[in-house]
Amino acid sequence: MSTPADLCPPHDVSVPIPLRWSDTDAFGHVDNTAFLRSFEDARSRRSPPRAWAPAG
């Protein structure tokens, strides 16, 4: 029998992203664009903060 550790290789990352009220329609279905926003949210939470320097 496989365990959760067997199913997730060590390089995989899990970032819990809660759904917003605006991500669902009146029937509780998740909007197609909500998945893309969730990926963007997870990427920004996972990525290290960057120090932005002014141009010039």
Secondary structure, 3 states (H helix, E strand, C coil): CCCHHHHCCCCCCCCCCCCCHHHECCCCCECHHHHHHHHHHHHHHHCCCCCCCCCC
